[in-house]
Amino acid sequence: MKEIYLDNNATTRVDDAVFEEMRPYFTEMYGNPSSMHFFGGQVQKKVDEARARVAALLGAQPEEIIFTACGTESDNTAIRSALEAFPTRRHVITSRVEHPAVLTLCRNLTKHGVRVTELNVDSAGRLDLDELKRAIDDDTAIVSIMHANNETGVVFPIEEIAGIVKERGVLFHTDAVQSVGKIPLNMAKSRIDMLSLSGHKLHAPKGIGALYLRKGTPFRPFLVGGHQERNRRAGTEATSSIIALGKACQVAGEFLHDENTRVKGLCDRLERELMAIIPAARINGGGAERLPNTVSIAFEFVEGEAILLLLSEKGICASSGSACTSGSLEPSHVLRAMGVPFTCAHGSIRFSLSRFTTDAEVDAVIRELPPIIQRLREISPFGRELLKK
Amino acid sequence: MWDYTDKVKEHFLNPRNVGDIPEADAIGEVGSLACGDALKLFLKLDDKKERIVDAKFQTFGCGSAIASSSALTEMIKGKTLDEALAVTNKEIADFLGGLPEEKMHCSVMGQEALEVAIAKYRGGPVPTHGHGHDHEQEGEIVCKCFGLTDGFLKKVIEQNRLHTAEQVTHFTKAGGACGGCIPRIKELIAEVLGEAQAAPPKRPEKLTNLRKMQLIQEVLENEIRPQLWTDGGDLELIDIAGPTVQIAFRKACAGCASSGFTAKFVEQKLRDMVSDDIVVEEVEG
């Protein structure tokens, strides 16, 4: 069975061009870029090129890019760095809907004397910027707010947020893991201090990420013990992965238009047609600005894991904010923060598309999902009540 | 992805006995939309009102909840009410070739619905384990998120021989949301284990070899291992040869500096409760 992969916010396929670009750096040009011989030096040149390519996608300077192992490391580095660089400030502001890479770190920091404010969101997943303004005080070391939400695709107005935060002289970090390559960014015209991105969300391999660090921003490294990345991230460079990330960023730049036209069109059609066919459904974050590739729909009276298993039988790979898929017993923290009604909080399904998604694949979901929801509602005691009406 | 057995998958993809019985003799409902799973069970009895001739279900929940409900209805058809009441959640899980531990609460939900249905039919008190927000509950509500009482939790702890709070969460969902009741769950585990230890089986006068081996196993299972669990340890029975009982230590007990003392403790316990001539030998295994 050929898979229909609509779970690109979880991870993406490595682009063929990206894989070809990285391949020689495993077995042929495996030198260490720090070495004082031609064999390492030729790799150094490719690493520099990759850095420039990542910077170009972000509208940044190459020296503002620090390669890391993943988005999670970038997030951890940014927040810990701010707290170390401003040792007298013990307050962090974030939101209730952040990725665990930020939220769990912040909650752990509270055990070490750090005060954390988690900003609320409304039912569409939007922030109240007045709440942010009220939360910032002289003790605030950093504000970390994601660019786009991984579960709902809701996009936060990070430039506006950066303006508010910088006005008060506080560092601003954004986790842009889900938005890089989907939404144009231009650091040259932005006030964002730090930005996290992850390779495997934009068709590079797993195990590579980057942290954008604006020139002049106070910084303390997370990993020490080597001069790499200008003393900002120790450890021998993951050369092949860095080269892959560079290529992936270059290709993502070329596909930005496609992402926001064709892919967005597919996503909109998927959402529109499913909502037209399936009763008692609601779009999570429906009233907010969202990523061009993500649609999250809550179906009343059915449970997400059951939907995913039946979709999987049809070769369709999607994701769910449901409790049962993760072994947790509550719906996702994002849906709870949005106050999604309990009648459908357990039945949310996320489809996340990519530039590899085709019309035929979207057609398949539109064909296969409605009978699955119908079938589960016939099994569900609450669903049967709905069907009687 | 969960590692479901083929039988779980098969019962999820082709659930038996979905629907309702218009003139059902007994109906049991547990769970709610807020809880994330719910089961409504219908039973039809024979003319003498003794034996279950038909069972149907409706389930809101994940794959293993639907499979557990399907398994339950298959298992109880043809049974008398008393026979059906004897079905444990473990038997439901076993029928399906096992469930991931995190999903054991699905099998517990099946057992609960059955108990409620039969209790309501017989007109006796309906079991008040909570699990639902629509009826009055007796006893102390331990888990406020899922509305679970101490009596229900203790029963599940005892029947399934649970010894960590995490297991209790997997089997009942208690403590799985806010986690505020986990300290109380640990107390309940200690209470249940304590009660089991307070009533040791009487030491028999004369033993056949077979009975002796059974007794050794029972004492290890019911008396000794629960005590080791409380310290994060465990042991496994490797062999019994005459009076020699070979054991291997596991988890925290394995490689523990005082495992020699633990072995002596095991030996003394077996001598007290089974036979004076028992020698415990620690082996690698």
Interface residues (C-beta under 8 A of the other chain):
Chain A: F301 V302 E303 G304 E305 A306 L309 L310 E313 S322 A323 C324 T325 G327 S328 L329 E330 P331 F342 T343 H346 E378 I379 S380 P381 F382 G383 R384
Chain B: K9 F12 L13 P15 V18 E29 L33 A34 G36 D37 A38 L39 K40 Q58 T59 F60 G61 C62 G63 A65 I66 E102 K103 C145 F146 T169 K173 G176 A177
